Each structure stands twice: as structure tokens, then as C-alpha cells.
Amino acid sequence: MIIALHHIQISIPKGSENEARSFYCGILGLTEIEKPKHLQTGGGLWLKLGELEIHLGAEHFDRRADTKAHLAYQVNDLNFWCHKLEQAGIEVIHPVKIDGMKRIQLKDPFFNKLEMLELV
């Protein structure tokens, strides 16, 4: 039986940890947590959102292919996030409407897809 989602892992290019911190900790406001000592030499970083962990694994790649894979963050004020992201120069996409929610999509600096949604 599956009892919970423990963490999500997405990819960033090797050596881009500072840029990832700027986006995920600086713009999105997530908290960085210390990786286990034996994993620290591999690069990347780990983040905490409530009880969920988001692991940014450092890999060698040029660009992310378009994919439906994404993280979806539930927010209280989608308009605030639209403004904040646009002020940071991040393209905000308004996808197909779904009853009961307002949502936007964006890509992080490493072409990972993110979604922000507000239940209405």
C-alpha cells in the first residue's frame, strides 16, 4: 500500500545550483535542506515544502524536451504569482481551463515544467 508521496526529483544541469537557489528559494520561497553527506559530492540540492521534499538532481544535458511531467504547486493567490513571475522575467502560460481551479504554467531556468493552481 502506498501511504504518501515522499519527494519529487527533477533535473538541473551540473554546476547550476546557484541559479536553482535563486529561482526555487529566492523567487518561489522554498527552503533548502541539507543533503545526506554521502550525496553532497554529486551536486544538486534538496528543498522542503511542508512535509514534501523536492530534489533537484544535477545531470549533464543541453535542454529539456517538452514533456507533460511537472510539479503542481497549490497557491492561495494566483494573481500575486502571475505578477511576481512576470516581474522576474519568467514567461507565464495560461493553459486550458479546468472547472474548479485557476492555473498557470511556467518553466524553471532548466526547462522543468511547473504549474501553479488556485482552487476556486
N, CA, C and O atoms as CSV, one atom per row, in Angstrom:
chain,resi,resn,atom,element,x,y,z
A,1,MET,N,N,0.836,-1.173,0.000
A,1,MET,CA,C,0.000,0.000,0.000
A,1,MET,C,C,0.889,1.246,0.000
A,1,MET,O,O,1.835,1.337,0.782
A,2,ILE,N,N,0.586,2.187,-0.864
A,2,ILE,CA,C,1.290,3.474,-0.880
A,2,ILE,C,C,0.626,4.362,0.154
A,2,ILE,O,O,-0.597,4.509,0.161
A,3,ILE,N,N,1.443,4.968,1.047
A,3,ILE,CA,C,0.854,5.773,2.117
A,3,ILE,C,C,1.078,7.273,1.950
A,3,ILE,O,O,0.344,8.070,2.534
A,4,ALA,N,N,2.093,7.677,1.155
A,4,ALA,CA,C,2.345,9.116,0.994
A,4,ALA,C,C,3.331,9.337,-0.141
A,4,ALA,O,O,4.047,8.422,-0.549
A,5,LEU,N,N,3.357,10.547,-0.637
A,5,LEU,CA,C,4.384,10.970,-1.575
A,5,LEU,C,C,5.518,11.557,-0.751
A,5,LEU,O,O,5.309,12.535,-0.034
A,6,HIS,N,N,6.706,10.989,-0.835
A,6,HIS,CA,C,7.838,11.448,-0.023
A,6,HIS,C,C,8.583,12.594,-0.671
A,6,HIS,O,O,8.834,13.616,-0.032
A,7,HIS,N,N,8.945,12.429,-1.960
A,7,HIS,CA,C,9.661,13.504,-2.643
A,7,HIS,C,C,9.457,13.396,-4.148
A,7,HIS,O,O,9.009,12.378,-4.675
A,8,ILE,N,N,9.802,14.478,-4.805
A,8,ILE,CA,C,9.792,14.552,-6.264
A,8,ILE,C,C,11.198,14.934,-6.671
A,8,ILE,O,O,11.819,15.772,-6.017
A,9,GLN,N,N,11.716,14.343,-7.735
A,9,GLN,CA,C,13.035,14.744,-8.234
A,9,GLN,C,C,12.899,15.231,-9.664
A,9,GLN,O,O,12.274,14.589,-10.507
A,10,ILE,N,N,13.502,16.383,-9.911
A,10,ILE,CA,C,13.607,16.920,-11.259
A,10,ILE,C,C,15.078,17.204,-11.531
A,10,ILE,O,O,15.907,17.088,-10.629
A,11,SER,N,N,15.405,17.571,-12.744
A,11,SER,CA,C,16.799,17.719,-13.144
A,11,SER,C,C,17.215,19.168,-13.352
A,11,SER,O,O,16.435,20.008,-13.801
A,12,ILE,N,N,18.469,19.428,-13.011
A,12,ILE,CA,C,19.124,20.695,-13.338
A,12,ILE,C,C,20.490,20.347,-13.925
A,12,ILE,O,O,21.023,19.277,-13.634
A,13,PRO,N,N,21.069,21.229,-14.748
A,13,PRO,CA,C,22.401,20.938,-15.281
A,13,PRO,C,C,23.451,20.990,-14.175
A,13,PRO,O,O,23.345,21.787,-13.242
A,14,LYS,N,N,24.454,20.144,-14.287
A,14,LYS,CA,C,25.568,20.172,-13.334
A,14,LYS,C,C,26.140,21.587,-13.274
A,14,LYS,O,O,26.304,22.240,-14.304
A,15,GLY,N,N,26.440,22.050,-12.074
A,15,GLY,CA,C,27.033,23.367,-11.884
A,15,GLY,C,C,26.049,24.518,-11.809
A,15,GLY,O,O,26.468,25.671,-11.703
A,16,SER,N,N,24.749,24.242,-11.861
A,16,SER,CA,C,23.761,25.331,-11.873
A,16,SER,C,C,23.035,25.499,-10.532
A,16,SER,O,O,21.942,26.064,-10.482
A,17,GLU,N,N,23.634,25.016,-9.466
A,17,GLU,CA,C,22.987,25.077,-8.155
A,17,GLU,C,C,22.664,26.503,-7.715
A,17,GLU,O,O,21.592,26.738,-7.156
A,18,ASN,N,N,23.552,27.449,-7.948
A,18,ASN,CA,C,23.271,28.836,-7.525
A,18,ASN,C,C,22.079,29.411,-8.270
A,18,ASN,O,O,21.256,30.106,-7.674
A,19,GLU,N,N,21.974,29.135,-9.549
A,19,GLU,CA,C,20.820,29.594,-10.319
A,19,GLU,C,C,19.541,28.922,-9.812
A,19,GLU,O,O,18.486,29.552,-9.743
A,20,ALA,N,N,19.645,27.643,-9.461
A,20,ALA,CA,C,18.488,26.924,-8.911
A,20,ALA,C,C,18.065,27.530,-7.574
A,20,ALA,O,O,16.872,27.697,-7.323
A,21,ARG,N,N,19.023,27.857,-6.720
A,21,ARG,CA,C,18.697,28.508,-5.440
A,21,ARG,C,C,18.003,29.845,-5.668
A,21,ARG,O,O,17.036,30.174,-4.981
A,22,SER,N,N,18.496,30.610,-6.631
A,22,SER,CA,C,17.885,31.912,-6.926
A,22,SER,C,C,16.421,31.745,-7.311
A,22,SER,O,O,15.566,32.500,-6.848
A,23,PHE,N,N,16.130,30.764,-8.153
A,23,PHE,CA,C,14.758,30.559,-8.616
A,23,PHE,C,C,13.897,29.920,-7.533
A,23,PHE,O,O,12.868,30.478,-7.153
A,24,TYR,N,N,14.304,28.759,-7.032
A,24,TYR,CA,C,13.457,27.997,-6.120
A,24,TYR,C,C,13.388,28.603,-4.718
A,24,TYR,O,O,12.312,28.633,-4.121
A,25,CYS,N,N,14.492,29.077,-4.190
A,25,CYS,CA,C,14.490,29.677,-2.851
A,25,CYS,C,C,14.176,31.170,-2.928
A,25,CYS,O,O,13.375,31.679,-2.144
A,26,GLY,N,N,14.810,31.877,-3.880
A,26,GLY,CA,C,14.620,33.318,-3.989
A,26,GLY,C,C,13.266,33.715,-4.524
A,26,GLY,O,O,12.566,34.503,-3.887
A,27,ILE,N,N,12.868,33.194,-5.682
A,27,ILE,CA,C,11.594,33.594,-6.301
A,27,ILE,C,C,10.419,32.816,-5.715
A,27,ILE,O,O,9.420,33.414,-5.315
A,28,LEU,N,N,10.530,31.472,-5.661
A,28,LEU,CA,C,9.400,30.676,-5.175
A,28,LEU,C,C,9.319,30.616,-3.648
A,28,LEU,O,O,8.256,30.321,-3.102
A,29,GLY,N,N,10.420,30.889,-2.955
A,29,GLY,CA,C,10.397,30.925,-1.497
A,29,GLY,C,C,10.471,29.574,-0.807
A,29,GLY,O,O,10.091,29.462,0.358
A,30,LEU,N,N,10.954,28.536,-1.504
A,30,LEU,CA,C,11.105,27.226,-0.870
A,30,LEU,C,C,12.349,27.224,0.015
A,30,LEU,O,O,13.221,28.080,-0.136
A,31,THR,N,N,12.433,26.277,0.927
A,31,THR,CA,C,13.532,26.186,1.876
A,31,THR,C,C,14.499,25.087,1.454
A,31,THR,O,O,14.089,23.958,1.188
A,32,GLU,N,N,15.784,25.424,1.395
A,32,GLU,CA,C,16.796,24.404,1.096
A,32,GLU,C,C,17.086,23.606,2.352
A,32,GLU,O,O,17.195,24.165,3.444
A,33,ILE,N,N,17.211,22.292,2.192
A,33,ILE,CA,C,17.589,21.420,3.302
A,33,ILE,C,C,18.896,20.722,2.946
A,33,ILE,O,O,19.227,20.564,1.771
A,34,GLU,N,N,19.626,20.311,3.961
A,34,GLU,CA,C,20.924,19.674,3.732
A,34,GLU,C,C,20.729,18.267,3.185
A,34,GLU,O,O,19.917,17.488,3.684
A,35,LYS,N,N,21.506,17.965,2.135
A,35,LYS,CA,C,21.508,16.613,1.585
A,35,LYS,C,C,22.336,15.712,2.494
A,35,LYS,O,O,23.214,16.205,3.202
A,36,PRO,N,N,22.081,14.406,2.493
A,36,PRO,CA,C,22.943,13.495,3.247
A,36,PRO,C,C,24.395,13.649,2.792
A,36,PRO,O,O,24.663,13.865,1.610
A,37,LYS,N,N,25.315,13.538,3.726
A,37,LYS,CA,C,26.744,13.761,3.447
A,37,LYS,C,C,27.235,12.971,2.243
A,37,LYS,O,O,27.961,13.512,1.409
A,38,HIS,N,N,26.854,11.707,2.136
A,38,HIS,CA,C,27.364,10.865,1.046
A,38,HIS,C,C,26.806,11.241,-0.326
A,38,HIS,O,O,27.285,10.730,-1.338
A,39,LEU,N,N,25.801,12.129,-0.384
A,39,LEU,CA,C,25.240,12.579,-1.660
A,39,LEU,C,C,25.671,13.987,-2.044
A,39,LEU,O,O,25.379,14.441,-3.150
A,40,GLN,N,N,26.360,14.683,-1.148
A,40,GLN,CA,C,26.694,16.083,-1.396
A,40,GLN,C,C,27.690,16.275,-2.534
A,40,GLN,O,O,27.683,17.333,-3.164
A,41,THR,N,N,28.531,15.314,-2.819
A,41,THR,CA,C,29.525,15.482,-3.887
A,41,THR,C,C,28.913,15.365,-5.277
A,41,THR,O,O,29.559,15.733,-6.258
A,42,GLY,N,N,27.687,14.864,-5.390
A,42,GLY,CA,C,27.055,14.685,-6.692
A,42,GLY,C,C,26.393,15.930,-7.246
A,42,GLY,O,O,25.878,15.905,-8.364
A,43,GLY,N,N,26.396,17.022,-6.489
A,43,GLY,CA,C,25.739,18.247,-6.950
A,43,GLY,C,C,24.248,18.209,-6.697
A,43,GLY,O,O,23.732,17.284,-6.070
A,44,GLY,N,N,23.562,19.225,-7.192
A,44,GLY,CA,C,22.130,19.351,-6.982
A,44,GLY,C,C,21.836,19.915,-5.615
A,44,GLY,O,O,22.747,20.288,-4.875
A,45,LEU,N,N,20.552,19.978,-5.279
A,45,LEU,CA,C,20.146,20.436,-3.962
A,45,LEU,C,C,18.780,19.885,-3.634
A,45,LEU,O,O,18.030,19.465,-4.515
A,46,TRP,N,N,18.470,19.892,-2.356
A,46,TRP,CA,C,17.177,19.413,-1.875
A,46,TRP,C,C,16.418,20.575,-1.259
A,46,TRP,O,O,17.000,21.457,-0.628
A,47,LEU,N,N,15.089,20.558,-1.458
A,47,LEU,CA,C,14.214,21.605,-0.953
A,47,LEU,C,C,13.095,20.981,-0.134
A,47,LEU,O,O,12.784,19.799,-0.284
A,48,LYS,N,N,12.498,21.782,0.729
A,48,LYS,CA,C,11.402,21.321,1.572
A,48,LYS,C,C,10.190,22.214,1.338
A,48,LYS,O,O,10.313,23.438,1.291
A,49,LEU,N,N,9.029,21.602,1.193
A,49,LEU,CA,C,7.758,22.300,1.066
A,49,LEU,C,C,6.778,21.566,1.964
A,49,LEU,O,O,6.239,20.531,1.571
A,50,GLY,N,N,6.539,22.080,3.158
A,50,GLY,CA,C,5.726,21.355,4.139
A,50,GLY,C,C,6.424,20.054,4.481
A,50,GLY,O,O,7.581,20.060,4.903
A,51,GLU,N,N,5.737,18.946,4.304
A,51,GLU,CA,C,6.336,17.631,4.567
A,51,GLU,C,C,6.951,17.010,3.316
A,51,GLU,O,O,7.578,15.953,3.395
A,52,LEU,N,N,6.778,17.649,2.175
A,52,LEU,CA,C,7.262,17.118,0.902
A,52,LEU,C,C,8.660,17.625,0.593
A,52,LEU,O,O,8.973,18.787,0.852
A,53,GLU,N,N,9.499,16.764,0.041
A,53,GLU,CA,C,10.824,17.163,-0.416
A,53,GLU,C,C,10.844,17.219,-1.939
A,53,GLU,O,O,10.226,16.394,-2.612
A,54,ILE,N,N,11.557,18.193,-2.468
A,54,ILE,CA,C,11.781,18.321,-3.903
A,54,ILE,C,C,13.287,18.232,-4.106
A,54,ILE,O,O,14.032,19.082,-3.617
A,55,HIS,N,N,13.734,17.221,-4.817
A,55,HIS,CA,C,15.155,17.009,-5.050
A,55,HIS,C,C,15.509,17.491,-6.449
A,55,HIS,O,O,14.892,17.073,-7.428
A,56,LEU,N,N,16.492,18.362,-6.542
A,56,LEU,CA,C,16.981,18.838,-7.832
A,56,LEU,C,C,18.278,18.093,-8.104
A,56,LEU,O,O,19.317,18.408,-7.524
A,57,GLY,N,N,18.216,17.110,-8.981
A,57,GLY,CA,C,19.372,16.276,-9.294
A,57,GLY,C,C,20.189,16.885,-10.420
A,57,GLY,O,O,19.647,17.231,-11.470
A,58,ALA,N,N,21.506,17.017,-10.202
A,58,ALA,CA,C,22.391,17.599,-11.217
A,58,ALA,C,C,22.779,16.531,-12.232
A,58,ALA,O,O,23.255,15.455,-11.870
A,59,GLU,N,N,22.568,16.846,-13.512
A,59,GLU,CA,C,22.860,15.916,-14.602
A,59,GLU,C,C,23.482,16.686,-15.764
A,59,GLU,O,O,23.435,17.915,-15.813
A,60,HIS,N,N,24.060,15.937,-16.690
A,60,HIS,CA,C,24.570,16.532,-17.915
A,60,HIS,C,C,23.462,16.476,-18.968
A,60,HIS,O,O,23.020,15.392,-19.349
A,61,PHE,N,N,23.020,17.628,-19.431
A,61,PHE,CA,C,22.078,17.690,-20.547
A,61,PHE,C,C,22.091,19.089,-21.120
A,61,PHE,O,O,22.469,20.046,-20.444
A,62,ASP,N,N,21.674,19.207,-22.379
A,62,ASP,CA,C,21.666,20.508,-23.041
A,62,ASP,C,C,20.357,21.252,-22.798
A,62,ASP,O,O,20.365,22.367,-22.276
A,63,ARG,N,N,19.258,20.658,-23.165
A,63,ARG,CA,C,17.938,21.270,-22.974
A,63,ARG,C,C,16.921,20.181,-22.662
A,63,ARG,O,O,17.048,19.036,-23.095
A,64,ARG,N,N,15.920,20.572,-21.904
A,64,ARG,CA,C,14.844,19.630,-21.579
A,64,ARG,C,C,13.898,19.534,-22.776
A,64,ARG,O,O,13.544,20.546,-23.381
A,65,ALA,N,N,13.503,18.342,-23.100
A,65,ALA,CA,C,12.492,18.154,-24.143
A,65,ALA,C,C,11.133,18.546,-23.569
A,65,ALA,O,O,10.921,18.480,-22.358
A,66,ASP,N,N,10.222,18.949,-24.439
A,66,ASP,CA,C,8.870,19.244,-23.960
A,66,ASP,C,C,8.284,17.968,-23.375
A,66,ASP,O,O,8.380,16.894,-23.968
A,67,THR,N,N,7.690,18.099,-22.232
A,67,THR,CA,C,7.128,16.955,-21.526
A,67,THR,C,C,5.898,17.392,-20.752
A,67,THR,O,O,5.751,18.570,-20.429
A,68,LYS,N,N,5.021,16.457,-20.456
A,68,LYS,CA,C,3.880,16.751,-19.601
A,68,LYS,C,C,4.246,16.630,-18.128
A,68,LYS,O,O,3.478,17.056,-17.265
A,69,ALA,N,N,5.407,16.055,-17.829
A,69,ALA,CA,C,5.846,15.910,-16.446
A,69,ALA,C,C,6.005,17.291,-15.819
A,69,ALA,O,O,6.546,18.205,-16.441
A,70,HIS,N,N,5.528,17.437,-14.581
A,70,HIS,CA,C,5.611,18.738,-13.931
A,70,HIS,C,C,5.351,18.623,-12.438
A,70,HIS,O,O,4.849,17.606,-11.958
A,71,LEU,N,N,5.697,19.674,-11.713
A,71,LEU,CA,C,5.298,19.857,-10.324
A,71,LEU,C,C,4.128,20.813,-10.329
A,71,LEU,O,O,4.136,21.793,-11.073
A,72,ALA,N,N,3.132,20.554,-9.523
A,72,ALA,CA,C,1.984,21.460,-9.406
A,72,ALA,C,C,1.923,21.983,-7.979
A,72,ALA,O,O,1.756,21.215,-7.032
A,73,TYR,N,N,2.061,23.295,-7.834
A,73,TYR,CA,C,2.000,23.945,-6.530
A,73,TYR,C,C,0.627,24.551,-6.353
A,73,TYR,O,O,0.188,25.334,-7.196
A,74,GLN,N,N,-0.073,24.205,-5.266
A,74,GLN,CA,C,-1.341,24.858,-4.958
A,74,GLN,C,C,-1.025,26.154,-4.230
A,74,GLN,O,O,-0.240,26.157,-3.281
A,75,VAL,N,N,-1.632,27.264,-4.669
A,75,VAL,CA,C,-1.383,28.584,-4.085
A,75,VAL,C,C,-2.705,29.220,-3.675
A,75,VAL,O,O,-3.775,28.775,-4.090
A,76,ASN,N,N,-2.618,30.276,-2.848
A,76,ASN,CA,C,-3.814,30.983,-2.392
A,76,ASN,C,C,-4.166,32.168,-3.273
A,76,ASN,O,O,-5.336,32.542,-3.358
A,77,ASP,N,N,-3.177,32.769,-3.932
A,77,ASP,CA,C,-3.400,33.993,-4.705
A,77,ASP,C,C,-2.654,33.892,-6.025
A,77,ASP,O,O,-1.505,34.321,-6.128
A,78,LEU,N,N,-3.299,33.332,-7.021
A,78,LEU,CA,C,-2.651,33.114,-8.307
A,78,LEU,C,C,-2.259,34.431,-8.977
A,78,LEU,O,O,-1.235,34.496,-9.658
A,79,ASN,N,N,-3.055,35.469,-8.793
A,79,ASN,CA,C,-2.712,36.764,-9.388
A,79,ASN,C,C,-1.378,37.286,-8.857
A,79,ASN,O,O,-0.581,37.840,-9.614
A,80,PHE,N,N,-1.135,37.110,-7.550
A,80,PHE,CA,C,0.139,37.509,-6.957
A,80,PHE,C,C,1.289,36.803,-7.672
A,80,PHE,O,O,2.284,37.432,-8.034
A,81,TRP,N,N,1.145,35.489,-7.873
A,81,TRP,CA,C,2.222,34.716,-8.502
A,81,TRP,C,C,2.416,35.111,-9.962
A,81,TRP,O,O,3.551,35.178,-10.432
A,82,CYS,N,N,1.340,35.369,-10.679
A,82,CYS,CA,C,1.472,35.827,-12.072
A,82,CYS,C,C,2.312,37.096,-12.121
A,82,CYS,O,O,3.234,37.208,-12.928
A,83,HIS,N,N,1.991,38.041,-11.262
A,83,HIS,CA,C,2.722,39.308,-11.233
A,83,HIS,C,C,4.184,39.087,-10.840
A,83,HIS,O,O,5.084,39.610,-11.497
A,84,LYS,N,N,4.424,38.325,-9.785
A,84,LYS,CA,C,5.790,38.089,-9.313
A,84,LYS,C,C,6.645,37.414,-10.383
A,84,LYS,O,O,7.789,37.811,-10.605
A,85,LEU,N,N,6.104,36.410,-11.035
A,85,LEU,CA,C,6.853,35.690,-12.069
A,85,LEU,C,C,7.133,36.587,-13.270
A,85,LEU,O,O,8.249,36.594,-13.791
A,86,GLU,N,N,6.134,37.338,-13.711
A,86,GLU,CA,C,6.335,38.242,-14.845
A,86,GLU,C,C,7.360,39.317,-14.510
A,86,GLU,O,O,8.162,39.687,-15.367
A,87,GLN,N,N,7.350,39.833,-13.264
A,87,GLN,CA,C,8.346,40.821,-12.831
A,87,GLN,C,C,9.750,40.224,-12.870
A,87,GLN,O,O,10.723,40.942,-13.101
A,88,ALA,N,N,9.861,38.907,-12.643
A,88,ALA,CA,C,11.161,38.232,-12.676
A,88,ALA,C,C,11.560,37.825,-14.103
A,88,ALA,O,O,12.596,37.191,-14.302
A,89,GLY,N,N,10.737,38.191,-15.088
A,89,GLY,CA,C,11.051,37.876,-16.478
A,89,GLY,C,C,10.730,36.444,-16.879
A,89,GLY,O,O,11.264,35.945,-17.870
A,90,ILE,N,N,9.871,35.782,-16.129
A,90,ILE,CA,C,9.508,34.395,-16.402
A,90,ILE,C,C,8.200,34.365,-17.180
A,90,ILE,O,O,7.211,34.969,-16.764
A,91,GLU,N,N,8.194,33.668,-18.301
A,91,GLU,CA,C,7.000,33.572,-19.130
A,91,GLU,C,C,5.928,32.753,-18.420
A,91,GLU,O,O,6.180,31.635,-17.971
A,92,VAL,N,N,4.740,33.319,-18.327
A,92,VAL,CA,C,3.599,32.649,-17.713
A,92,VAL,C,C,2.657,32.214,-18.830
A,92,VAL,O,O,2.284,33.012,-19.690
A,93,ILE,N,N,2.279,30.946,-18.806
A,93,ILE,CA,C,1.392,30.369,-19.811
A,93,ILE,C,C,0.048,30.081,-19.144
A,93,ILE,O,O,0.003,29.559,-18.030
A,94,HIS,N,N,-1.037,30.419,-19.821
A,94,HIS,CA,C,-2.384,30.159,-19.310
A,94,HIS,C,C,-2.944,28.956,-20.072
A,94,HIS,O,O,-3.416,29.097,-21.200
A,95,PRO,N,N,-2.890,27.772,-19.450
A,95,PRO,CA,C,-3.335,26.559,-20.153
A,95,PRO,C,C,-4.848,26.453,-20.222
A,95,PRO,O,O,-5.565,27.343,-19.764
A,96,VAL,N,N,-5.325,25.365,-20.794
A,96,VAL,CA,C,-6.750,25.080,-20.906
A,96,VAL,C,C,-7.389,25.147,-19.520
A,96,VAL,O,O,-6.822,24.676,-18.534
A,97,LYS,N,N,-8.569,25.738,-19.467
A,97,LYS,CA,C,-9.267,25.887,-18.187
A,97,LYS,C,C,-9.785,24.548,-17.689
A,97,LYS,O,O,-10.201,23.683,-18.460
A,98,ILE,N,N,-9.743,24.411,-16.360
A,98,ILE,CA,C,-10.300,23.236,-15.691
A,98,ILE,C,C,-11.285,23.753,-14.654
A,98,ILE,O,O,-10.947,24.629,-13.857
A,99,ASP,N,N,-12.507,23.215,-14.658
A,99,ASP,CA,C,-13.516,23.653,-13.690
A,99,ASP,C,C,-12.980,23.506,-12.276
A,99,ASP,O,O,-12.352,22.502,-11.937
A,100,GLY,N,N,-13.238,24.531,-11.444
A,100,GLY,CA,C,-12.875,24.475,-10.045
A,100,GLY,C,C,-11.482,24.976,-9.724
A,100,GLY,O,O,-11.071,24.954,-8.564
A,101,MET,N,N,-10.737,25.434,-10.747
A,101,MET,CA,C,-9.399,25.957,-10.465
A,101,MET,C,C,-8.972,26.975,-11.506
A,101,MET,O,O,-9.379,26.921,-12.666
A,102,LYS,N,N,-8.142,27.900,-11.059
A,102,LYS,CA,C,-7.418,28.800,-11.955
A,102,LYS,C,C,-5.984,28.289,-11.942
A,102,LYS,O,O,-5.495,27.851,-10.901
A,103,ARG,N,N,-5.301,28.340,-13.089
A,103,ARG,CA,C,-3.944,27.817,-13.112
A,103,ARG,C,C,-3.082,28.491,-14.158
A,103,ARG,O,O,-3.568,29.063,-15.133
A,104,ILE,N,N,-1.785,28.403,-13.918
A,104,ILE,CA,C,-0.787,28.876,-14.873
A,104,ILE,C,C,0.302,27.822,-14.971
A,104,ILE,O,O,0.451,26.965,-14.100
A,105,GLN,N,N,1.053,27.910,-16.052
A,105,GLN,CA,C,2.220,27.045,-16.216
A,105,GLN,C,C,3.428,27.918,-16.527
A,105,GLN,O,O,3.302,29.011,-17.078
A,106,LEU,N,N,4.578,27.419,-16.168
A,106,LEU,CA,C,5.838,28.103,-16.435
A,106,LEU,C,C,6.933,27.066,-16.485
A,106,LEU,O,O,6.715,25.902,-16.148
A,107,LYS,N,N,8.110,27.485,-16.906
A,107,LYS,CA,C,9.271,26.604,-16.874
A,107,LYS,C,C,10.329,27.246,-16.001
A,107,LYS,O,O,10.531,28.460,-16.025
A,108,ASP,N,N,11.000,26.403,-15.228
A,108,ASP,CA,C,12.104,26.924,-14.428
A,108,ASP,C,C,13.285,27.194,-15.362
A,108,ASP,O,O,13.188,26.902,-16.554
A,109,PRO,N,N,14.387,27.737,-14.865
A,109,PRO,CA,C,15.509,28.053,-15.754
A,109,PRO,C,C,16.112,26.839,-16.455
A,109,PRO,O,O,16.943,27.000,-17.348
A,110,PHE,N,N,15.707,25.619,-16.064
A,110,PHE,CA,C,16.288,24.399,-16.616
A,110,PHE,C,C,15.279,23.626,-17.454
A,110,PHE,O,O,15.494,22.454,-17.765
A,111,PHE,N,N,14.172,24.285,-17.823
A,111,PHE,CA,C,13.118,23.755,-18.684
A,111,PHE,C,C,12.273,22.671,-18.035
A,111,PHE,O,O,11.607,21.911,-18.738
A,112,ASN,N,N,12.284,22.580,-16.685
A,112,ASN,CA,C,11.329,21.731,-15.987
A,112,ASN,C,C,10.001,22.484,-15.954
A,112,ASN,O,O,9.966,23.675,-15.644
A,113,LYS,N,N,8.918,21.791,-16.272
A,113,LYS,CA,C,7.593,22.429,-16.278
A,113,LYS,C,C,7.054,22.494,-14.850
A,113,LYS,O,O,7.174,21.536,-14.086
A,114,LEU,N,N,6.463,23.631,-14.502
A,114,LEU,CA,C,5.812,23.843,-13.222
A,114,LEU,C,C,4.397,24.341,-13.470
A,114,LEU,O,O,4.128,25.004,-14.472
A,115,GLU,N,N,3.509,24.021,-12.563
A,115,GLU,CA,C,2.151,24.533,-12.622
A,115,GLU,C,C,1.831,25.153,-11.263
A,115,GLU,O,O,2.245,24.636,-10.226
A,116,MET,N,N,1.102,26.248,-11.274
A,116,MET,CA,C,0.564,26.840,-10.054
A,116,MET,C,C,-0.936,26.895,-10.224
A,116,MET,O,O,-1.438,27.318,-11.266
A,117,LEU,N,N,-1.664,26.457,-9.182
A,117,LEU,CA,C,-3.107,26.434,-9.295
A,117,LEU,C,C,-3.745,26.946,-8.016
A,117,LEU,O,O,-3.221,26.788,-6.913
A,118,GLU,N,N,-4.902,27.567,-8.213
A,118,GLU,CA,C,-5.706,28.071,-7.103
A,118,GLU,C,C,-7.080,27.454,-7.226
A,118,GLU,O,O,-7.720,27.567,-8.272
A,119,LEU,N,N,-7.543,26.802,-6.172
A,119,LEU,CA,C,-8.884,26.224,-6.179
A,119,LEU,C,C,-9.904,27.331,-5.999
A,119,LEU,O,O,-9.748,28.205,-5.147
A,120,VAL,N,N,-10.954,27.283,-6.815
A,120,VAL,CA,C,-11.999,28.317,-6.739
A,120,VAL,C,C,-13.372,27.689,-6.552
A,120,VAL,O,O,-14.371,28.404,-6.468
